[in-house]
Amino acid sequence: LVDAKNPQDILVAMPATHYMEYSVEYDIYKPRIYFTQKSDAVLGANFMMGHDILFDAEKGRIGFSESDCDYMSIVQNAASSTRD
């Protein structure tokens, strides 16, 4: 458990490649995380990369699982299965 007092909490691993961007102009890496919201949070595409995500609006929950996000493989498999 991440926190015994809050057993429903989750930990999602997000590598730096998902939120840091190299600036050629300044020859540095810049964070792509912004803390401008006064409340709540936004989980954008960078956060979601590398995960399959299920939004269960009816029960008010979100499910995460790691994914290889191999979109091209899915497209190729779907195309070959429609030819058969």
FENLINQUI-V207373 format. One line per field, one symbol per residue. ss: DSSP state (H for helix, E for strand, C for the rest). psi: psi as a letter, one per 30 degrees, with the letter a starting at -180 (. if undefined). burial: # if it has 9 or more other C-alpha atoms within 8 Angstrom, else .. A space follows every 50 residues. Layout:
BEGIN
ss->???
psi->???
burial->???
END
This chain:
BEGIN
ss->CCCCCCCCCCCCCCCHHHCEEEECCCCEEEECCCCCCCCCCCCCHHHHCC EEEEEECCCCEEEEEECCCCHHHHHHHHHHHHHC
psi->kejffiffllkkkjlfffgkkkjeefhlkkkhkkhfkflalkjaeeefkg kkkkjieeghlkkkkklfhieeeeeeeeeefff.
burial->.................####.#.......................##.. ###..#.......#....................
END
